[in-house]
Amino acid sequence: MQVVNTVGHLEFASAIVPIFIPTEIRIYLTAEITDGVAVVADFTVNIEGSTVTPSSVAQENEHGGLTVLTFTVPHVYPGQAVTVAYTKPTGVNLIAGVVGSMQDQAAVTAKTTTLAIAWADVYTENPNEVVIQFDEPITAGFLETKHFEVKMDGIVIPITGITQTAFQLGDGHSIPQPSTFNPQP
């Protein structure tokens, strides 16, 4: 996954159907919505080529300054083709502060299989860390530095350590939490 600076744009960054919550489609945006509320009617959701109307859409601002839109849909099975598109309504906007309003978004394909990186970020308060959010909790195994590569301006930066975290719920399910990579400056 490449982390791309999209300053000046509010748009779809990625989409997933969580492995353990197959009735949700999550759309990660490139910035935090500061004004406006997502409405189901502004989005076109297709599952296996058929248009589906989600029963709801939730809008949540996440750590890291981005917004996640979560659509409730009928069950999605691993490997099914899922896409989501957005049509900007007249006079109503989803706005991300100085970034501006979200324009029409072409259909993005939601990942419906295996573990993937949902987003990655470097925070101003700790520029020597890269925070990675996976789309699902890691339920077996551990992250190892040899499996990742961090580049800055095309130069590989050695990773000095990884902190892997996940919050465990009382019912045995995990909520994915960011994993932190420490590139050597």
Protein Blocks (a to p, Z undefined) as FASTA:
>chain_A
ZZddfehiacdfbdcddfklmkbccdddfbdcfbdcddfklpccdeehiacddfbdcddd
dehiiacdddddddddehiacdddddddehiacdehjnopcdddddddddfedjddfbdc
ddfklmmbccdddfbdcfedcddfklpccdeehiacddfbdcddddddfkopacdddddd
dddZZ
